[in-house]
Amino acid sequence: MEFLYEYGLFLAKTITFVVAVIAIIIAIASSAIKQGSKKGELEITDLSEQFKDVEEEISQHLLSKEALKEKEKQDKKTAKEEAKAAKKAGKTDSKDSTELPRLFVVDFNGSIDAKEVSSLREEISAILTVATPSDEVLVRLESGGGMVHGYGLASSQLDRVRQHNIPLTASVDKVAASGGYMMACVANKIVSAPFAIIGSIGVIAQVPNFNKLLKKNNVDFEQFTAGEFKRTVTMFGENTDKGREKFTEELETTHTLFKNFVTAHRPSLDISSVATGEHWFGTQAKDLGLVDELQTSDDYLQTRAKSHKIIQIKYATKKGLAEKLSKAASLSFETLLSKVWQNNRIFPS
């Protein structure tokens, strides 16, 4: 009997485990189906309400009961006056968001390949469906640059705002260098924190070459191309002076396009003095004309909160397990590159 009891207990545990595994598989499959039908969705946050809630919460703790009652009385009086004015103007809803111009906020934290441009495209498209020239778009930008075509597309997405005659402001709290500055310069106005890294209007390419190592180990490398300059320099072949010359020429062409792009959007810049590939801190960048104001994004938003209804737009995509693992590996690699890059920069003691 004891054997049967133990066997029955073991069987019950096994069945429970199998059922649990099946339930997990079904849940994962269901999630995958949902993700396949809907890749992402817009998240809309009313930052004006958040600022108001914070102010009220702090007031509750700091003001005396008498002062708090007086504040509530004054707020009610102000609300009545606004409702009365709105009624006179023929408005049916005094709390309608169209009373104030809107400030739409989007964040762009760029990676090397600028893959975030897919979300930026959705955010800009959503904003353009409702925004008017009386509104404004603020891009909180952070990027050290990366691939030319990726950041070229990201810049074009921001330029869509300009094409619709909607004021565009770029705010840089940490870094907008190389491709990051390519995006920032599209804006009507660039706001920078004093120690943000700005500029780096240049082009760089690094290609390791293992040809000598292969020869040393008697390994042949063969590459077949059609077109004299289909490949200029390679990692495994023996590079020629002619190939290097052509590769350098391509870099110079890209640099010229970069300089022309910046000049077109900020014509007052002395492009010859700032397109050297150097970077500057915010205070220096303002003196050079690379940015317009020294201010953090937080200060800019708090200032605008008095005159605008502030709305944050974010396009969020749901990622599967494989994508999450891939992103984690990518972030680790980018963190390593960032540390190497930072080790070659000057920092205050």
Backbone torsions as a table, in degrees:
resi	resn	phi	psi	omega
1	MET	NA	-39.8	179.9
2	GLU	-62.9	-37.6	178.4
3	PHE	-63.2	-45.0	179.3
4	LEU	-63.3	-37.9	179.3
5	TYR	-63.0	-47.3	-179.8
6	GLU	-65.5	-38.4	178.8
7	TYR	-65.0	-42.4	179.0
8	GLY	-63.4	-39.2	178.8
9	LEU	-65.7	-42.2	177.7
10	PHE	-62.8	-43.1	-179.9
11	LEU	-63.4	-39.8	179.1
12	ALA	-63.6	-42.7	178.7
13	LYS	-63.7	-41.5	-179.7
14	THR	-63.2	-45.5	-179.8
15	ILE	-62.9	-41.8	178.6
16	THR	-60.7	-43.0	179.9
17	PHE	-64.2	-45.7	-179.6
18	VAL	-62.1	-43.5	179.6
19	VAL	-62.0	-41.5	179.2
20	ALA	-62.7	-42.5	178.6
21	VAL	-62.9	-44.8	179.3
22	ILE	-61.2	-41.4	179.8
23	ALA	-62.4	-39.9	179.2
24	ILE	-65.9	-42.9	179.6
25	ILE	-61.7	-43.6	179.4
26	ILE	-62.6	-42.0	-179.9
27	ALA	-63.1	-41.9	179.0
28	ILE	-65.6	-43.6	179.6
29	ALA	-63.0	-42.3	178.9
30	SER	-62.9	-41.4	178.7
31	SER	-64.2	-40.3	-179.9
32	ALA	-63.8	-39.7	178.9
33	ILE	-63.9	-43.6	179.5
34	LYS	-63.3	-42.2	-180.0
35	GLN	-65.0	-34.3	179.9
36	GLY	-66.8	-33.9	-179.4
37	SER	-83.8	-23.3	-178.8
38	LYS	-139.9	104.4	-174.2
39	LYS	-74.6	-31.7	-177.8
40	GLY	-167.7	175.6	179.7
41	GLU	-150.0	156.6	178.7
42	LEU	-79.8	135.5	173.4
43	GLU	-112.2	120.5	-176.1
44	ILE	-113.1	122.5	-178.2
45	THR	-121.0	128.1	178.0
46	ASP	-85.5	96.3	-178.5
47	LEU	-70.6	-27.8	177.4
48	SER	-60.8	-43.0	178.3
49	GLU	-65.4	-37.0	177.9
50	GLN	-63.3	-44.7	177.8
51	PHE	-60.7	-41.1	-179.7
52	LYS	-65.4	-42.0	179.4
53	ASP	-63.1	-40.8	179.0
54	VAL	-63.8	-43.6	-180.0
55	GLU	-61.5	-43.1	-179.4
56	GLU	-66.9	-39.4	-179.5
57	GLU	-64.9	-42.4	178.9
58	ILE	-66.5	-40.4	179.5
59	SER	-60.8	-38.3	179.2
60	GLN	-59.3	-33.5	-177.5
61	HIS	-88.5	-29.9	-172.2
62	LEU	-95.5	-35.0	-175.3
63	LEU	-83.7	149.0	174.6
64	SER	-73.0	167.7	-179.1
65	LYS	-60.4	-40.2	179.9
66	GLU	-65.7	-45.0	-179.4
67	ALA	-66.1	-36.3	179.6
68	LEU	-67.0	-40.1	177.5
69	LYS	-64.6	-39.7	179.2
70	GLU	-65.2	-38.9	178.6
71	LYS	-65.4	-44.1	179.2
72	GLU	-62.7	-38.8	178.7
73	LYS	-63.9	-42.6	179.7
74	GLN	-67.4	-38.5	178.5
75	ASP	-63.6	-41.0	178.4
76	LYS	-65.3	-39.2	179.4
77	LYS	-64.3	-43.5	178.8
78	THR	-63.0	-41.4	179.6
79	ALA	-62.9	-39.7	178.9
80	LYS	-65.7	-41.0	179.2
81	GLU	-64.3	-40.3	178.1
82	GLU	-66.1	-39.4	178.6
83	ALA	-65.2	-40.1	179.5
84	LYS	-64.8	-43.5	179.3
85	ALA	-65.6	-37.8	179.0
86	ALA	-66.6	-38.0	179.0
87	LYS	-64.6	-40.4	178.0
88	LYS	-63.7	-34.0	-179.3
89	ALA	-79.6	-2.5	176.9
90	GLY	86.6	17.2	179.8
91	LYS	-89.3	139.4	-178.0
92	THR	-88.3	-22.7	-177.7
93	ASP	-131.1	107.6	-176.2
94	SER	-70.1	-13.8	-179.8
95	LYS	-101.0	11.0	-179.9
96	ASP	-61.4	136.6	-175.8
97	SER	-65.4	-15.5	-179.0
98	THR	-78.3	-3.5	177.0
99	GLU	-61.7	-39.6	-179.5
100	LEU	-112.4	148.8	171.9
101	PRO	-62.6	152.6	-176.0
102	ARG	-104.8	143.8	174.5
103	LEU	-113.7	111.2	179.9
104	PHE	-92.0	128.6	-176.1
105	VAL	-111.8	127.4	173.4
106	VAL	-127.9	149.1	179.3
107	ASP	-111.5	137.5	175.3
108	PHE	-132.8	106.1	176.7
109	ASN	-108.9	93.5	-167.1
110	GLY	-81.1	141.0	174.0
111	SER	-96.8	-178.8	-176.6
112	ILE	-61.6	-39.7	-178.0
113	ASP	-94.4	4.8	177.8
114	ALA	54.8	37.7	-179.4
115	LYS	-64.4	-18.4	179.7
116	GLU	-67.2	-8.5	-178.9
117	VAL	-63.9	-24.8	178.8
118	SER	-65.2	-39.8	176.3
119	SER	-72.5	-39.3	178.9
120	LEU	-59.1	-40.1	179.0
121	ARG	-58.3	-45.5	-179.1
122	GLU	-65.9	-40.4	-178.8
123	GLU	-65.8	-45.4	179.9
124	ILE	-64.9	-42.7	179.2
125	SER	-59.8	-41.9	179.6
126	ALA	-64.5	-43.4	-179.0
127	ILE	-63.8	-41.9	-176.5
128	LEU	-67.7	-15.7	177.4
129	THR	-73.9	-20.6	-175.7
130	VAL	-126.6	-20.8	-173.7
131	ALA	-72.2	150.2	177.2
132	THR	-126.6	166.7	179.5
133	PRO	-58.5	-17.0	177.8
134	SER	-82.0	-12.5	178.6
135	ASP	-87.7	-174.1	179.4
136	GLU	-149.4	150.5	175.1
137	VAL	-118.9	129.3	177.2
138	LEU	-113.5	124.1	175.9
139	VAL	-106.5	114.9	174.7
140	ARG	-86.2	105.2	-167.3
141	LEU	-106.5	134.9	174.3
142	GLU	-145.4	111.9	179.2
143	SER	-166.3	138.3	174.9
144	GLY	-93.5	6.5	177.8
145	GLY	97.2	-174.7	-178.2
146	GLY	167.2	-137.2	-174.1
147	MET	-68.5	137.0	-174.8
148	VAL	-60.2	-49.2	-175.4
149	HIS	-66.5	-34.5	179.3
150	GLY	-65.6	-47.1	-179.2
151	TYR	-76.9	-23.4	172.9
152	GLY	-64.3	-42.6	178.0
153	LEU	-67.6	-40.1	178.7
154	ALA	-61.8	-40.6	177.8
155	SER	-64.1	-38.6	179.2
156	SER	-65.6	-34.5	176.7
157	GLN	-63.5	-41.8	177.9
158	LEU	-67.8	-34.5	-179.3
159	ASP	-65.3	-22.5	175.8
160	ARG	-59.8	-35.4	178.2
161	VAL	-64.8	-45.2	178.9
162	ARG	-61.9	-39.7	-178.5
163	GLN	-62.9	-24.0	178.0
164	HIS	-93.9	12.0	177.9
165	ASN	59.5	31.6	176.3
166	ILE	-101.7	125.4	-179.4
167	PRO	-55.5	131.9	-178.8
168	LEU	-121.5	127.7	178.5
169	THR	-120.4	133.9	175.1
170	ALA	-107.8	129.2	179.0
171	SER	-115.8	128.4	-177.2
172	VAL	-120.4	111.4	178.5
173	ASP	-92.6	-30.6	-176.3
174	LYS	-121.9	-62.0	-175.4
175	VAL	-153.3	136.2	169.4
176	ALA	-141.7	87.1	-175.3
177	ALA	-121.4	151.3	178.4
178	SER	53.8	-116.1	179.1
179	GLY	-59.8	-30.1	176.8
180	GLY	-63.9	-40.2	177.8
181	TYR	-74.8	-29.3	175.2
182	MET	-57.4	-38.9	177.2
183	MET	-71.6	-45.4	-174.9
184	ALA	-62.0	-38.3	-174.3
185	CYS	-67.6	-14.1	177.3
186	VAL	-68.4	-28.0	-174.2
187	ALA	-67.1	153.7	173.6
188	ASN	-65.4	-31.9	-177.7
189	LYS	-144.3	138.2	177.3
190	ILE	-115.1	124.2	178.3
191	VAL	-110.6	131.4	-174.5
192	SER	-132.4	143.0	170.4
193	ALA	-70.0	150.9	-175.0
194	PRO	-54.9	-34.9	-177.1
195	PHE	-109.4	16.6	174.5
196	ALA	-68.3	149.0	179.8
197	ILE	-91.5	122.4	-173.2
198	ILE	-126.8	145.3	171.2
199	GLY	109.3	-123.3	-175.9
200	SER	56.1	49.4	179.5
201	ILE	-80.6	85.0	-177.8
202	GLY	-160.3	179.5	-178.8
203	VAL	-132.4	138.0	-179.5
204	ILE	-135.7	144.9	174.3
205	ALA	-145.7	132.9	179.5
206	GLN	-128.1	127.4	-177.8
207	VAL	-131.7	111.6	175.4
208	PRO	-70.5	150.3	179.6
209	ASN	-128.6	123.9	-175.6
210	PHE	-106.8	17.7	-173.7
211	ASN	-62.3	-43.1	-179.7
212	LYS	-64.7	-36.7	178.5
213	LEU	-65.6	-40.1	179.1
214	LEU	-65.2	-43.2	179.2
215	LYS	-63.0	-39.5	-179.4
216	LYS	-61.9	-30.8	-178.9
217	ASN	-103.0	18.0	175.9
218	ASN	56.7	41.4	177.7
219	VAL	-108.2	122.7	178.4
220	ASP	-87.2	142.5	175.3
221	PHE	-122.5	124.3	-180.0
222	GLU	-121.8	135.9	-179.9
223	GLN	-136.8	133.3	-176.7
224	PHE	-117.2	128.0	179.9
225	THR	-135.9	160.3	172.7
226	ALA	-122.2	117.5	-173.4
227	GLY	115.0	127.5	-172.6
228	GLU	-56.2	-39.5	-175.4
229	PHE	-115.5	31.7	174.7
230	LYS	-60.4	-36.1	171.9
231	ARG	-132.3	128.3	-179.8
232	THR	-98.3	-58.1	174.4
233	VAL	-124.4	146.1	-177.5
234	THR	-131.6	169.9	-179.6
235	MET	-81.7	-29.5	-171.8
236	PHE	-116.0	-20.5	-180.0
237	GLY	-84.6	172.1	177.7
238	GLU	-87.7	111.9	-176.6
239	ASN	-75.4	145.1	-179.5
240	THR	-109.0	161.3	177.7
241	ASP	-61.9	-35.8	179.4
242	LYS	-65.8	-40.2	178.1
243	GLY	-65.7	-42.7	178.3
244	ARG	-63.1	-40.7	179.9
245	GLU	-62.0	-42.9	179.4
246	LYS	-66.6	-40.0	179.6
247	PHE	-63.4	-43.1	177.2
248	THR	-63.7	-37.7	177.8
249	GLU	-62.2	-39.9	178.2
250	GLU	-65.5	-38.1	176.9
251	LEU	-63.7	-42.4	179.5
252	GLU	-64.1	-38.1	177.5
253	THR	-63.0	-44.0	178.0
254	THR	-62.8	-41.0	179.3
255	HIS	-63.4	-39.7	178.6
256	THR	-63.1	-43.2	177.5
257	LEU	-61.9	-40.8	178.5
258	PHE	-61.1	-48.1	-179.2
259	LYS	-63.0	-41.7	179.1
260	ASN	-64.1	-36.6	179.6
261	PHE	-64.8	-46.1	179.2
262	VAL	-64.0	-43.9	-179.8
263	THR	-60.9	-38.5	-179.3
264	ALA	-63.8	-32.8	-177.7
265	HIS	-95.6	-24.0	176.9
266	ARG	-133.9	74.1	-174.1
267	PRO	-64.0	-19.1	-178.7
268	SER	-78.4	-9.8	-179.2
269	LEU	-70.0	142.3	168.7
270	ASP	-85.1	86.9	-170.0
271	ILE	-61.2	-31.5	-178.4
272	SER	-65.9	-27.4	-177.5
273	SER	-90.7	-18.8	-177.5
274	VAL	-109.4	-11.1	-178.3
275	ALA	-96.6	42.7	-178.7
276	THR	-97.8	0.9	-176.6
277	GLY	89.2	-3.9	179.4
278	GLU	-77.7	160.6	172.2
279	HIS	-119.5	157.6	179.4
280	TRP	-134.7	157.8	172.8
281	PHE	-80.6	163.1	-173.1
282	GLY	-51.3	-45.0	-178.4
283	THR	-62.9	-40.1	177.8
284	GLN	-70.4	-39.3	-178.6
285	ALA	-62.9	-34.6	178.6
286	LYS	-66.7	-41.8	178.5
287	ASP	-62.4	-32.8	-179.0
288	LEU	-83.9	-11.4	-179.6
289	GLY	89.9	8.2	179.2
290	LEU	-73.5	-29.0	175.8
291	VAL	-129.9	165.3	-175.1
292	ASP	-104.7	-34.8	-177.6
293	GLU	-138.9	152.1	175.0
294	LEU	-104.2	107.9	-175.5
295	GLN	-168.3	143.2	176.2
296	THR	-80.5	161.9	179.6
297	SER	-63.8	-31.7	179.6
298	ASP	-64.2	-46.0	178.7
299	ASP	-63.9	-39.0	-178.8
300	TYR	-63.0	-43.5	-179.7
301	LEU	-66.5	-41.6	179.9
302	GLN	-64.9	-35.3	176.6
303	THR	-66.9	-44.1	-178.9
304	ARG	-71.1	-22.1	-177.6
305	ALA	-61.2	-22.8	-179.3
306	LYS	-77.1	-23.0	-174.9
307	SER	-122.6	-7.8	-176.7
308	HIS	-132.9	154.2	168.4
309	LYS	-90.1	119.0	-171.4
310	ILE	-99.0	124.2	-177.2
311	ILE	-129.3	125.3	177.8
312	GLN	-93.5	132.4	179.7
313	ILE	-115.6	126.7	179.0
314	LYS	-139.2	131.0	175.6
315	TYR	-98.6	110.9	-175.9
316	ALA	-104.4	131.4	177.4
317	THR	-107.7	140.1	177.6
318	LYS	-89.1	124.6	-175.3
319	LYS	-106.2	146.1	175.6
320	GLY	-80.7	176.5	-177.7
321	LEU	-60.9	-43.6	-178.5
322	ALA	-62.1	-41.1	179.9
323	GLU	-66.3	-38.5	179.9
324	LYS	-64.4	-42.9	178.5
325	LEU	-64.5	-41.4	179.0
326	SER	-62.7	-41.2	180.0
327	LYS	-66.0	-40.2	179.2
328	ALA	-61.2	-42.1	178.4
329	ALA	-65.8	-40.8	179.8
330	SER	-63.9	-42.8	179.6
331	LEU	-64.7	-38.3	178.2
332	SER	-63.0	-42.1	179.2
333	PHE	-65.5	-43.1	-179.9
334	GLU	-66.5	-35.1	177.2
335	THR	-63.6	-41.2	177.9
336	LEU	-62.5	-45.2	178.7
337	LEU	-62.6	-39.7	-179.7
338	SER	-63.0	-40.4	179.4
339	LYS	-65.8	-40.6	177.6
340	VAL	-63.0	-42.9	-179.7
341	TRP	-64.1	-43.0	-178.1
342	GLN	-67.5	-32.1	179.7
343	ASN	-66.1	-15.2	178.9
344	ASN	-104.1	17.4	179.2
345	ARG	-116.5	160.1	-179.5
346	ILE	-92.4	131.4	179.6
347	PHE	-124.2	152.1	177.4
348	PRO	-67.3	147.3	-178.3
349	SER	-80.7	NA	NA
